[in-house]
Amino acid sequence: MGAGRVIREQSEMTARSQFSVSNRRAVLGGMAGALSSSIFSPVFARAAKPSPSPTLIEAMADTMTPGMAAIVIRDFRAEHEMIAGARRLGRDEQVRVGDRWHLGSNGKAITATLIARLVEKGVLSWDAPLVELLPQFSDDMQQVYRDVTLPELLSHRAGLPENHEDMNLFNSFYEDAASTTEQRLRYLDAALRDDPVGPVRGESSYSNTGYLLAAAAAERATGEPFEDLIIAEVYHPLGISSVSFEQFGGEGEPSGHVDGRIAEKTTDANPRMFAPAGGMRMTMADWSKFCIDQLRGEHGDGRLLKEENYRFLHAPQGETRAALGWGASPTVMGLQGPAVVHSGSDGNWMALVALFSETGNGVLVAANAGDSMGGDVAAKKALKSLATSVADAAPAN
């Protein structure tokens, strides 16, 4: 299985879960959509390289993280991109402004926004049960999953396991010539036979499968592949042009790293059909466009959805802190919220985000190493340091 680390949605972005079968790591993001290489050509930095950020240099100290980038959002505006370190181990290539970074499971918020946009257009419904959204699975899915809805899938409250654990099935997708839509359906046919790990609408239980189901529902309702839909419905309207569904950075781009080496083996990544759960790379500036729209949306100034739908995406579901594609919390790392947060890693990269909706502030951080090289430590340290400049300390209990 690909070198994914599933990063759970929680108020403190330290909680992570490793899905391990036969000494392989958790499925998280995937490569998807050959269309990305034709619609969105690679975007490489052309601007003059600024001085390395002391904050990021300090965050990487005592880790093996090669490089990092970060952006602070203040009053709904992205400040200058901070960078430090190297694109790849063993090469004299420094990180540059405008490089693309792997967002990992931070892509779940983007997928959830796509689903909300289709609901707003009347293509999907928040209330429709899964058996109606994907009737082709009605005969064989576990009974408990039949009445699960999109909000429950997107907030990890559907009772689904984290991933389907059949390694033979999973490995078959690396060489599968079928479309990613067809591959996802084959995966889901097996996953929906899995026993639930908890009650529907109970405590959140992190599930990548839930996001594949939501994407499959969107594909069935529109007749379009997920990769085309998210480009047309989210990226184009926001002016995001650097997105790539390819898991690996090309020449002149940062690479992910794992276990002290460049992540470049096919199985370091995940199969391309896993894109809806996370598997998109883009520049920090483009990621900030999405995050700023999420912030503006709660103030009635978003470009993709009505205000109430942004607020619904960011609202904790049931008695949990799991929102739709986000974790929601009154405080973050000792800082006053409310805030929506997420973490993402495929084992080769690490990315963190915290958005403070009331103030229009936020912080985005990315590192080109997974936790085996301290990318998680460096990213969290940088996030905490930068977030203190845009959020006050939470009152002591």
C-alpha positions in Angstrom: 0.0 0.0 0.0 1.1 3.5 -0.6 3.0 5.4 2.0 0.1 7.3 3.4 -0.5 8.6 6.9 -4.1 9.4 7.7 -4.3 12.7 9.6 -7.4 12.9 11.7 -9.6 15.9 12.0 -9.2 17.1 15.6 -9.0 20.4 17.4 -5.3 19.9 18.2 -3.5 18.8 15.0 -1.3 16.4 16.8 -3.6 13.4 16.6 -2.8 11.0 13.8 -3.7 7.4 13.0 -1.5 5.0 11.0 -3.3 2.4 9.0 -1.0 -0.5 8.6 -1.5 -3.8 6.9 1.5 -6.2 6.1 3.9 -3.4 7.1 2.5 -1.0 4.6 1.1 2.4 5.5 -2.2 4.1 5.4 -4.0 5.1 2.3 -4.5 8.8 2.1 -4.3 10.8 -1.0 -3.9 9.5 -4.5 -2.9 10.5 -8.0 -5.9 11.2 -10.1 -7.0 12.5 -13.5 -4.7 12.5 -16.5 -6.6 15.6 -17.4 -4.7 17.7 -14.9 -1.5 17.5 -17.0 -3.4 18.8 -20.0 -5.5 21.5 -18.5 -3.1 22.7 -15.8 0.5 22.7 -17.1 3.2 22.7 -14.4 3.7 26.1 -12.8 7.3 26.8 -11.7 8.5 29.7 -9.7 9.9 32.6 -11.6 10.0 35.3 -9.0 13.3 36.2 -7.3 13.9 33.9 -4.4 13.5 35.7 -1.0 15.7 35.0 2.0 14.9 31.8 3.9 12.4 32.3 6.7 14.0 32.2 10.2 10.8 30.8 11.5 10.9 27.8 9.1 14.6 27.3 9.6 14.0 27.1 13.3 11.1 24.7 12.8 13.2 22.3 10.7 16.0 22.3 13.3 16.5 18.9 14.9 14.5 17.2 12.1 15.4 15.7 8.8 12.9 17.9 6.9 14.5 19.1 3.7 12.2 22.1 3.0 9.2 24.0 4.0 6.8 26.8 2.9 4.2 28.8 4.7 1.7 31.6 4.2 -0.1 33.7 6.8 -3.6 35.0 6.0 -4.4 38.3 7.8 -7.7 40.1 7.4 -8.7 37.9 4.5 -5.4 38.6 2.6 -2.5 36.3 2.0 0.9 37.8 3.0 4.2 36.9 1.3 5.1 33.3 1.0 7.8 32.1 3.4 10.2 29.4 2.3 13.3 27.6 3.6 15.4 24.6 2.8 15.8 22.3 -0.2 13.5 20.8 -2.8 15.2 17.5 -2.8 17.9 15.7 -0.8 21.2 15.4 -2.6 20.6 18.3 -5.0 21.5 21.9 -4.8 18.0 23.1 -5.5 16.5 25.4 -2.9 12.7 25.8 -2.3 11.3 28.7 -4.3 8.2 30.8 -4.0 5.6 29.3 -6.3 6.6 25.7 -5.8 3.8 23.1 -5.5 3.2 21.2 -2.3 1.2 18.0 -1.6 -1.8 18.9 0.6 -2.6 15.3 1.6 -5.9 15.1 3.5 -6.3 18.8 3.4 -7.9 18.0 0.1 -10.9 16.7 2.0 -12.1 20.2 2.6 -11.9 20.9 -1.1 -13.9 17.7 -1.9 -16.5 18.6 0.7 -16.8 22.1 -0.9 -17.4 20.5 -4.3 -20.2 18.3 -2.8 -21.8 21.4 -1.1 -21.7 23.2 -4.5 -23.5 20.4 -6.2 -26.1 20.3 -3.4 -26.6 24.0 -3.8 -27.2 23.5 -7.5 -29.8 20.8 -6.8 -27.6 18.0 -8.3 -27.2 16.3 -4.9 -29.1 16.4 -1.6 -27.8 16.5 1.9 -30.7 14.2 3.0 -30.6 11.5 0.3 -29.6 8.1 1.7 -26.6 6.3 0.3 -28.8 3.6 -1.2 -30.4 6.2 -3.4 -27.1 8.0 -4.2 -25.4 4.8 -5.3 -28.2 2.2 -5.9 -25.9 -0.1 -7.8 -24.5 -1.2 -4.4 -28.0 -1.7 -2.7 -28.0 -5.5 -2.9 -24.6 -6.1 -1.2 -23.8 -3.1 1.1 -24.1 -3.6 4.8 -27.6 -2.8 6.0 -26.3 -0.1 8.4 -24.8 1.9 5.6 -28.1 2.2 3.5 -29.4 5.3 5.1 -26.1 7.1 5.6 -26.1 10.7 4.1 -23.5 12.9 2.6 -22.9 15.0 5.8 -22.3 11.8 7.7 -19.8 10.6 5.0 -18.0 13.9 5.0 -17.8 14.2 8.8 -16.6 10.6 9.4 -19.8 9.6 11.2 -21.0 6.9 8.8 -19.5 4.0 10.8 -17.2 3.1 8.0 -13.7 1.7 8.5 -10.8 3.9 7.7 -10.0 2.0 4.6 -10.8 -1.4 3.0 -8.0 -3.7 3.9 -7.8 -6.1 1.0 -4.2 -5.6 -0.1 -4.6 -7.6 -3.3 -7.4 -5.4 -4.4 -5.6 -2.2 -3.4 -2.4 -3.2 -5.2 -4.3 -3.9 -8.3 -5.1 -0.2 -8.8 -1.4 0.7 -9.4 -1.6 -0.9 -12.9 -5.3 -0.7 -13.5 -6.1 0.7 -17.0 -9.7 1.5 -16.2 -10.8 5.0 -15.5 -10.5 6.4 -11.9 -14.3 6.4 -11.7 -14.4 2.7 -12.5 -11.6 1.9 -10.1 -13.4 3.8 -7.3 -16.6 1.8 -7.9 -14.7 -1.5 -7.7 -13.1 -0.4 -4.5 -16.4 0.7 -3.0 -18.2 -2.5 -4.0 -15.8 -4.3 -1.6 -15.6 -1.6 1.1 -19.4 -1.4 1.5 -19.3 -5.1 2.5 -17.0 -4.3 5.5 -18.4 -4.4 9.0 -19.0 -1.0 10.6 -16.5 0.2 13.2 -19.1 2.1 15.1 -22.7 3.4 15.0 -23.9 5.7 12.3 -24.2 9.3 13.6 -22.2 8.5 16.6 -18.6 9.5 17.4 -16.5 10.3 14.4 -14.3 7.5 13.0 -11.9 8.7 10.3 -12.7 7.2 7.0 -11.2 7.8 3.6 -13.8 5.5 2.1 -16.5 8.0 3.0 -14.9 10.6 0.7 -14.7 8.1 -2.1 -18.4 7.4 -1.7 -19.2 11.1 -1.8 -17.1 11.5 -4.9 -18.8 8.5 -6.5 -22.2 9.9 -5.8 -21.2 13.2 -7.5 -19.9 11.3 -10.5 -23.1 9.3 -10.8 -25.3 12.4 -10.5 -23.3 14.4 -13.0 -21.9 11.8 -15.4 -18.5 13.5 -15.0 -15.3 12.2 -13.3 -14.4 13.7 -9.9 -11.2 15.2 -11.3 -13.1 17.2 -14.0 -15.8 18.2 -11.5 -13.4 19.7 -8.9 -11.6 21.6 -11.5 -14.7 23.1 -13.0 -16.7 23.7 -9.8 -13.9 24.8 -7.4 -10.6 25.5 -9.0 -11.6 27.5 -12.0 -14.0 29.8 -10.2 -11.3 30.6 -7.6 -8.6 31.2 -10.2 -6.5 28.2 -9.0 -4.4 27.1 -11.9 -1.4 25.2 -10.4 -3.2 22.1 -9.2 -1.8 18.7 -10.1 -3.2 15.3 -9.3 0.2 13.7 -9.9 1.6 12.5 -6.6 5.3 13.1 -7.4 7.0 16.4 -8.1 8.7 16.7 -11.5 11.9 18.4 -12.4 12.2 21.9 -10.9 9.7 21.0 -8.1 10.0 19.8 -4.5 9.8 16.1 -3.9 8.4 14.3 -1.0 10.7 12.4 1.3 10.4 9.3 3.5 12.8 7.3 5.6 15.7 9.5 4.7 15.3 9.3 1.0 13.4 10.9 -1.9 10.0 9.3 -2.2 10.0 8.2 -5.8 8.9 4.5 -5.8 5.5 3.8 -7.3 4.3 2.3 -4.0 5.5 5.4 -2.1 2.4 7.0 -3.4 -1.2 5.8 -3.5 -3.3 4.7 -6.5 -4.8 7.6 -8.5 -8.4 6.6 -7.7 -7.9 7.8 -4.1 -7.8 11.5 -5.1 -11.1 12.5 -3.4 -9.6 11.6 0.0 -6.5 13.7 -0.6 -3.9 13.7 -3.4 -3.6 17.2 -4.8 -0.6 19.4 -5.2 -0.6 23.1 -5.7 1.2 26.3 -4.8 0.8 27.8 -1.4 -0.7 30.9 -3.1 -3.4 28.8 -4.7 -4.1 26.9 -1.5 -4.5 30.2 0.2 -7.1 31.3 -2.4 -9.3 28.3 -1.4 -8.7 29.0 2.3 -9.5 32.7 1.9 -12.7 31.9 0.1 -13.6 29.6 3.1 -13.1 32.5 5.4 -14.9 35.0 3.3 -17.8 32.6 2.8 -18.7 32.8 6.5 -19.1 36.5 6.1 -21.3 36.3 3.0 -18.5 37.1 0.6 -17.6 33.6 -0.8 -17.4 32.9 -4.5 -18.6 29.3 -4.4 -21.4 28.9 -2.0 -24.1 30.7 0.0 -23.1 31.9 3.5 -25.2 29.2 5.2 -23.5 26.5 3.3 -20.0 27.6 4.2 -21.2 27.7 7.8 -22.6 24.2 7.5 -19.3 22.9 6.2 -17.5 24.4 9.2 -20.0 23.3 11.9 -19.2 20.4 14.1 -21.6 17.5 13.6 -23.5 15.8 16.4 -21.5 15.8 19.7 -18.2 15.7 17.9 -15.7 18.3 16.6 -15.8 16.8 13.1 -17.1 19.2 10.5 -17.4 18.5 6.8 -13.8 18.3 5.5 -12.6 20.1 8.6 -12.1 19.8 12.3 -13.9 22.5 14.3 -12.8 23.8 17.7 -13.2 26.7 20.1 -9.4 26.7 20.6 -6.4 25.6 18.6 -3.0 24.8 20.1 -3.8 27.1 23.0 -5.0 29.9 20.8 -8.5 31.4 20.8 -10.9 30.3 18.1 -13.3 29.4 16.8 -11.3 27.8 14.1 -11.4 25.1 11.5 -8.3 23.0 11.1 -6.9 20.1 9.3 -3.7 18.1 8.8 -2.6 16.1 5.8 0.2 13.7 4.9 0.7 10.8 2.5 3.8 9.8 4.5 6.1 11.8 2.1 4.8 15.3 2.8 3.1 17.2 5.6 0.6 20.1 5.5 -1.3 21.9 8.2 -3.9 24.6 8.2 -5.7 26.6 10.8 -8.4 29.2 9.8 -9.9 31.7 12.3 -13.2 32.5 10.7 -14.2 35.5 12.9 -11.1 37.5 12.2 -10.3 36.3 8.6 -6.9 35.1 9.7 -5.1 31.8 9.2 -1.9 29.9 8.7 -0.9 27.4 6.0 2.3 25.3 6.4 3.8 22.6 4.2 6.9 20.4 4.4 8.3 18.0 1.9 8.8 15.2 4.4 6.6 12.8 6.3 6.7 12.0 10.0 9.5 9.4 9.5 11.8 12.5 9.0 10.1 14.9 11.4 8.0 16.7 8.8 5.1 16.6 11.3 7.2 18.1 14.1 8.5 20.9 11.9 5.1 21.7 10.4 3.4 21.8 13.8 6.2 24.0 15.3 6.0 26.4 12.4 2.2 26.6 12.5 2.2 27.3 16.3 4.8 30.0 15.9 3.1 31.8 13.0 -0.5 31.4 14.4 0.5 33.4 17.5 0.8 36.4 15.3 -2.9 36.1 14.1 -4.7 34.7 17.1 -4.7 35.6 20.8 -4.0 33.1 23.6 -7.1 31.2 24.8 -8.2 32.1 28.3 -7.0 29.8 31.0 -9.6 27.4 32.3 
